[in-house]
Amino acid sequence: MQAARFLAIGTMIYGMGYPFMTTVDSLYGVAFQYADKVFNGSTYTGDFESMSDPVSPLAMEYIQTVAGGAQSLPFVLYVPTGYGQVLGKAMPNVEETQDPARMLTVEFGGGAEVW
Protein backbone atom coordinates (compact mmCIF):
# COMPACT_ATOMS: atom_id res chain seq x y z
CA MET A 1 0.00 0.00 0.00
CA GLN A 2 2.85 2.37 0.78
CA ALA A 3 4.36 1.97 -2.71
CA ALA A 4 0.95 2.38 -4.36
CA ARG A 5 0.29 5.56 -2.37
CA PHE A 6 3.71 6.96 -3.24
CA LEU A 7 3.16 6.32 -6.97
CA ALA A 8 -0.40 7.66 -6.92
CA ILE A 9 0.63 10.94 -5.30
CA GLY A 10 3.71 11.26 -7.51
CA THR A 11 1.62 10.62 -10.63
CA MET A 12 -0.86 13.32 -9.60
CA ILE A 13 1.99 15.80 -9.11
CA TYR A 14 4.18 14.91 -12.13
CA GLY A 15 2.00 12.89 -14.52
CA MET A 16 1.87 9.38 -15.94
CA GLY A 17 5.63 9.30 -16.54
CA TYR A 18 6.44 9.47 -12.84
CA PRO A 19 8.94 8.51 -11.40
CA PHE A 20 10.93 8.68 -14.64
CA MET A 21 9.69 11.96 -16.11
CA THR A 22 7.06 14.64 -15.80
CA THR A 23 4.28 15.19 -18.31
CA VAL A 24 1.99 18.12 -19.06
CA ASP A 25 -1.06 16.22 -17.76
CA SER A 26 -0.09 16.83 -14.14
CA LEU A 27 -0.16 19.52 -11.46
CA TYR A 28 3.41 20.44 -12.33
CA GLY A 29 2.64 20.40 -16.06
CA VAL A 30 -0.41 22.65 -15.75
CA ALA A 31 1.46 25.13 -13.54
CA PHE A 32 4.39 25.09 -15.98
CA GLN A 33 2.10 25.71 -18.97
CA TYR A 34 0.29 28.56 -17.24
CA ALA A 35 3.51 30.25 -16.09
CA ASP A 36 5.02 29.94 -19.56
CA LYS A 37 1.96 31.40 -21.28
CA VAL A 38 1.33 34.23 -18.79
CA PHE A 39 4.88 35.24 -17.86
CA ASN A 40 7.08 34.00 -20.70
CA GLY A 41 5.24 34.53 -23.99
CA SER A 42 4.70 30.77 -24.50
CA THR A 43 8.40 30.25 -25.23
CA TYR A 44 8.32 26.61 -24.17
CA THR A 45 4.71 25.68 -24.87
CA GLY A 46 3.79 27.53 -28.06
CA ASP A 47 0.11 27.55 -28.96
CA PHE A 48 -2.54 25.35 -27.36
CA GLU A 49 -2.58 22.93 -30.31
CA SER A 50 0.99 21.90 -29.49
CA MET A 51 -0.18 20.82 -26.03
CA SER A 52 -2.61 18.16 -27.27
CA ASP A 53 -0.17 15.35 -26.45
CA PRO A 54 -0.36 14.70 -22.67
CA VAL A 55 3.14 13.23 -22.65
CA SER A 56 4.63 16.18 -24.49
CA PRO A 57 8.33 16.56 -23.66
CA LEU A 58 7.95 20.34 -23.30
CA ALA A 59 8.12 20.24 -19.50
CA MET A 60 11.21 18.02 -19.69
CA GLU A 61 12.87 20.47 -22.09
CA TYR A 62 12.21 23.27 -19.61
CA ILE A 63 13.60 21.23 -16.70
CA GLN A 64 16.79 20.46 -18.64
CA THR A 65 17.17 24.10 -19.71
CA VAL A 66 16.85 25.33 -16.12
CA ALA A 67 19.28 22.64 -14.92
CA GLY A 68 21.71 24.05 -17.49
CA GLY A 69 21.53 27.49 -15.89
CA ALA A 70 18.58 29.20 -17.59
CA GLN A 71 16.28 31.35 -15.47
CA SER A 72 13.25 29.52 -14.11
CA LEU A 73 9.67 30.60 -14.63
CA PRO A 74 8.00 32.53 -11.78
CA PHE A 75 6.02 29.78 -10.07
CA VAL A 76 6.43 27.50 -7.07
CA LEU A 77 4.54 24.24 -6.60
CA TYR A 78 4.48 23.09 -2.97
CA VAL A 79 4.60 19.32 -2.62
CA PRO A 80 4.66 16.93 0.34
CA THR A 81 8.07 16.03 1.71
CA GLY A 82 9.64 13.31 -0.43
CA TYR A 83 8.18 14.50 -3.74
CA GLY A 84 10.62 17.26 -4.71
CA GLN A 85 12.65 15.09 -7.08
CA VAL A 86 12.20 13.11 -10.26
CA LEU A 87 14.86 10.50 -11.03
CA GLY A 88 16.83 11.71 -8.02
CA LYS A 89 17.12 15.28 -9.33
CA ALA A 90 15.53 18.31 -7.70
CA MET A 91 12.69 19.72 -9.76
CA PRO A 92 12.79 23.42 -10.64
CA ASN A 93 9.93 25.47 -9.19
CA VAL A 94 9.12 22.81 -6.60
CA GLU A 95 9.41 23.17 -2.84
CA GLU A 96 8.76 20.42 -0.35
CA THR A 97 6.62 21.34 2.64
CA GLN A 98 5.04 19.76 5.67
CA ASP A 99 2.54 22.63 5.97
CA PRO A 100 -0.87 21.19 5.04
CA ALA A 101 -2.15 24.67 4.10
CA ARG A 102 0.54 25.03 1.41
CA MET A 103 0.70 21.43 0.21
CA LEU A 104 -0.33 21.03 -3.46
CA THR A 105 -0.75 24.77 -3.96
CA VAL A 106 1.02 26.88 -6.58
CA GLU A 107 2.21 30.48 -6.29
CA PHE A 108 2.79 32.53 -9.42
CA GLY A 109 4.67 35.80 -9.74
CA GLY A 110 6.08 35.76 -6.22
CA GLY A 111 2.71 35.03 -4.63
CA ALA A 112 0.64 37.51 -6.63
CA GLU A 113 -1.60 34.61 -7.69
CA VAL A 114 -2.19 31.42 -5.72
CA TRP A 115 -3.99 28.25 -6.78
C-alpha positions as a Markdown table, in Angstrom:
| # | Residue | x | y | z |
|---|---|---|---|---|
| 1 | Met | 0.0 | 0.0 | 0.0 |
| 2 | Gln | 2.8 | 2.4 | 0.8 |
| 3 | Ala | 4.4 | 2.0 | -2.7 |
| 4 | Ala | 0.9 | 2.4 | -4.4 |
| 5 | Arg | 0.3 | 5.6 | -2.4 |
| 6 | Phe | 3.7 | 7.0 | -3.2 |
| 7 | Leu | 3.2 | 6.3 | -7.0 |
| 8 | Ala | -0.4 | 7.7 | -6.9 |
| 9 | Ile | 0.6 | 10.9 | -5.3 |
| 10 | Gly | 3.7 | 11.3 | -7.5 |
| 11 | Thr | 1.6 | 10.6 | -10.6 |
| 12 | Met | -0.9 | 13.3 | -9.6 |
| 13 | Ile | 2.0 | 15.8 | -9.1 |
| 14 | Tyr | 4.2 | 14.9 | -12.1 |
| 15 | Gly | 2.0 | 12.9 | -14.5 |
| 16 | Met | 1.9 | 9.4 | -15.9 |
| 17 | Gly | 5.6 | 9.3 | -16.5 |
| 18 | Tyr | 6.4 | 9.5 | -12.8 |
| 19 | Pro | 8.9 | 8.5 | -11.4 |
| 20 | Phe | 10.9 | 8.7 | -14.6 |
| 21 | Met | 9.7 | 12.0 | -16.1 |
| 22 | Thr | 7.1 | 14.6 | -15.8 |
| 23 | Thr | 4.3 | 15.2 | -18.3 |
| 24 | Val | 2.0 | 18.1 | -19.1 |
| 25 | Asp | -1.1 | 16.2 | -17.8 |
| 26 | Ser | -0.1 | 16.8 | -14.1 |
| 27 | Leu | -0.2 | 19.5 | -11.5 |
| 28 | Tyr | 3.4 | 20.4 | -12.3 |
| 29 | Gly | 2.6 | 20.4 | -16.1 |
| 30 | Val | -0.4 | 22.6 | -15.7 |
| 31 | Ala | 1.5 | 25.1 | -13.5 |
| 32 | Phe | 4.4 | 25.1 | -16.0 |
| 33 | Gln | 2.1 | 25.7 | -19.0 |
| 34 | Tyr | 0.3 | 28.6 | -17.2 |
| 35 | Ala | 3.5 | 30.2 | -16.1 |
| 36 | Asp | 5.0 | 29.9 | -19.6 |
| 37 | Lys | 2.0 | 31.4 | -21.3 |
| 38 | Val | 1.3 | 34.2 | -18.8 |
| 39 | Phe | 4.9 | 35.2 | -17.9 |
| 40 | Asn | 7.1 | 34.0 | -20.7 |
| 41 | Gly | 5.2 | 34.5 | -24.0 |
| 42 | Ser | 4.7 | 30.8 | -24.5 |
| 43 | Thr | 8.4 | 30.3 | -25.2 |
| 44 | Tyr | 8.3 | 26.6 | -24.2 |
| 45 | Thr | 4.7 | 25.7 | -24.9 |
| 46 | Gly | 3.8 | 27.5 | -28.1 |
| 47 | Asp | 0.1 | 27.6 | -29.0 |
| 48 | Phe | -2.5 | 25.3 | -27.4 |
| 49 | Glu | -2.6 | 22.9 | -30.3 |
| 50 | Ser | 1.0 | 21.9 | -29.5 |
| 51 | Met | -0.2 | 20.8 | -26.0 |
| 52 | Ser | -2.6 | 18.2 | -27.3 |
| 53 | Asp | -0.2 | 15.3 | -26.4 |
| 54 | Pro | -0.4 | 14.7 | -22.7 |
| 55 | Val | 3.1 | 13.2 | -22.6 |
| 56 | Ser | 4.6 | 16.2 | -24.5 |
| 57 | Pro | 8.3 | 16.6 | -23.7 |
| 58 | Leu | 7.9 | 20.3 | -23.3 |
| 59 | Ala | 8.1 | 20.2 | -19.5 |
| 60 | Met | 11.2 | 18.0 | -19.7 |
| 61 | Glu | 12.9 | 20.5 | -22.1 |
| 62 | Tyr | 12.2 | 23.3 | -19.6 |
| 63 | Ile | 13.6 | 21.2 | -16.7 |
| 64 | Gln | 16.8 | 20.5 | -18.6 |
| 65 | Thr | 17.2 | 24.1 | -19.7 |
| 66 | Val | 16.9 | 25.3 | -16.1 |
| 67 | Ala | 19.3 | 22.6 | -14.9 |
| 68 | Gly | 21.7 | 24.0 | -17.5 |
| 69 | Gly | 21.5 | 27.5 | -15.9 |
| 70 | Ala | 18.6 | 29.2 | -17.6 |
| 71 | Gln | 16.3 | 31.3 | -15.5 |
| 72 | Ser | 13.3 | 29.5 | -14.1 |
| 73 | Leu | 9.7 | 30.6 | -14.6 |
| 74 | Pro | 8.0 | 32.5 | -11.8 |
| 75 | Phe | 6.0 | 29.8 | -10.1 |
| 76 | Val | 6.4 | 27.5 | -7.1 |
| 77 | Leu | 4.5 | 24.2 | -6.6 |
| 78 | Tyr | 4.5 | 23.1 | -3.0 |
| 79 | Val | 4.6 | 19.3 | -2.6 |
| 80 | Pro | 4.7 | 16.9 | 0.3 |
| 81 | Thr | 8.1 | 16.0 | 1.7 |
| 82 | Gly | 9.6 | 13.3 | -0.4 |
| 83 | Tyr | 8.2 | 14.5 | -3.7 |
| 84 | Gly | 10.6 | 17.3 | -4.7 |
| 85 | Gln | 12.7 | 15.1 | -7.1 |
| 86 | Val | 12.2 | 13.1 | -10.3 |
| 87 | Leu | 14.9 | 10.5 | -11.0 |
| 88 | Gly | 16.8 | 11.7 | -8.0 |
| 89 | Lys | 17.1 | 15.3 | -9.3 |
| 90 | Ala | 15.5 | 18.3 | -7.7 |
| 91 | Met | 12.7 | 19.7 | -9.8 |
| 92 | Pro | 12.8 | 23.4 | -10.6 |
| 93 | Asn | 9.9 | 25.5 | -9.2 |
| 94 | Val | 9.1 | 22.8 | -6.6 |
| 95 | Glu | 9.4 | 23.2 | -2.8 |
| 96 | Glu | 8.8 | 20.4 | -0.4 |
| 97 | Thr | 6.6 | 21.3 | 2.6 |
| 98 | Gln | 5.0 | 19.8 | 5.7 |
| 99 | Asp | 2.5 | 22.6 | 6.0 |
| 100 | Pro | -0.9 | 21.2 | 5.0 |
| 101 | Ala | -2.1 | 24.7 | 4.1 |
| 102 | Arg | 0.5 | 25.0 | 1.4 |
| 103 | Met | 0.7 | 21.4 | 0.2 |
| 104 | Leu | -0.3 | 21.0 | -3.5 |
| 105 | Thr | -0.7 | 24.8 | -4.0 |
| 106 | Val | 1.0 | 26.9 | -6.6 |
| 107 | Glu | 2.2 | 30.5 | -6.3 |
| 108 | Phe | 2.8 | 32.5 | -9.4 |
| 109 | Gly | 4.7 | 35.8 | -9.7 |
| 110 | Gly | 6.1 | 35.8 | -6.2 |
| 111 | Gly | 2.7 | 35.0 | -4.6 |
| 112 | Ala | 0.6 | 37.5 | -6.6 |
| 113 | Glu | -1.6 | 34.6 | -7.7 |
| 114 | Val | -2.2 | 31.4 | -5.7 |
| 115 | Trp | -4.0 | 28.2 | -6.8 |
